[in-house]
Amino acid sequence: MKVRVDGRDYPARQGQTVAGLLLAAGRTSWRTTRGGGRPRGVFCGIGVCFDCLVVVNGVPDVRACQRTVEDGDEIRLQHGAELPS
């Protein structure tokens, strides 16, 4: 199974979360805060803090720790607030 993150292909395993995929690829932060541009990644890992937001298949504000990857997903790192495409 393959997933594309910011234009680059990554191998993925069935049942793996987006956060798990990114961490396995060595990426510890993948969004920046709206006010200040501070880096964020996984903090709580259970979907409560909303620090791990990414854009998946054009839908922003997806919690990377809760969303399992699907073959062919297009994931984009999120910078601040974004509107759905």
Secondary structure by P-SEA (a helix, b strand, c coil): cbbbcccbbbbbcccccaaaaaaaacccccbbbccccccccccccccccccbbbbccccccccccccccccbbbbbbbccccccc
